Amino acid sequence: MTPGLYVTHLVVPKRGSTATECEDAVCVLPQTPFDELASGPVAASVCDGATESVLSKDWAALLAAASATRALSDPKFFGTGAAFEDFAAEVVARWDPWLAEYSSDRAAAGRPLAWYEQSKLAGSTFATMLCVLVTPDRVSEWRWQAAALGDTCVFHIRDELPLSAFPIQSAEEFGTNPNLFGSRNHDTALLSERTEFTEGVCIPGDRLLLVSDALAAWFLAASDPTAALHELLEFGGPHDSSRFTDWLDARRDRQELRNDDVALIRIDFEGR
């Protein structure tokens, strides 16, 4: 088999919410059909908007797209504080122009912002950020690098077991106040300081799973990680969205999984 990788993603809102209300956002670049083998490099981001902040789903989407784009274009993104600070300053600078366009569109549609909305928009909007870059390293190996701010996680799977978990290693580490990327946080040094970086090497047969916090906590709490992995691997693409939603709801009913938005990016590495 020709060396390469398959990338797919699934995003499901919390029960009781619609897809347009989902505050988890994903971005995969370049955009390759899930059933087509990609050669790399590939950048993938998952951002989880904070429910208590206004327009968090929009900030999460902007942050996911910006981080994936920067990861592909700047080889120093995962390596130095200065490069990440430059990214942080650039993405924060996008928020006010985005808000101005949003306000203009609302007015043009006959739904101008109310005074209480305007006061909320004066503050910062928040989201977690996980960005992963996969780069071909040798004939049948890939280097992966990750940057994480908050509790969205990446799992490196080998031989049907988690080889590593980042940035959280146990279910007990999840709390109610993860580090967040603020849309008006101009303290780029602080954002860089709170962002964690790691890297690894994937070989044919390995997988990377990028997941937002509720699903990550479920996976880390599993008494049988291999069985939990097999459950997740039942869902191979967008065509499985309905079955994935039913699977999530069944675990929510049993109190195994918190009722929250869920995002999953799956990267499967193939080889000879």
Buried (B, 14 or more C-beta within 10 A) or exposed (E): EEBBBBBBBBBBBBEEBEEEEBBBBBBBBEEBEBEEBBEBBBBBBBBBBBEEBBBBBBBBBBBBBBBBBBBBEBEEBBBEBEBBBBBBEEBBEBBEEBBEEBBEEBEEEEEEBEEEEEEBBEEBBBBBBBBBBBBBBEEBBBBBBBBBBBBBBBBBBBEEEBEBBBBBEEEEBBEEEBBBBBBEBEEBEBBBEBBBBBBBEBBBEBBBBBBBBBBBBBBBBBEEBEEBBEBBBEBBBBEBBEEBBEBBBEBBEEEEBBBBBBBBBBBBBBBE
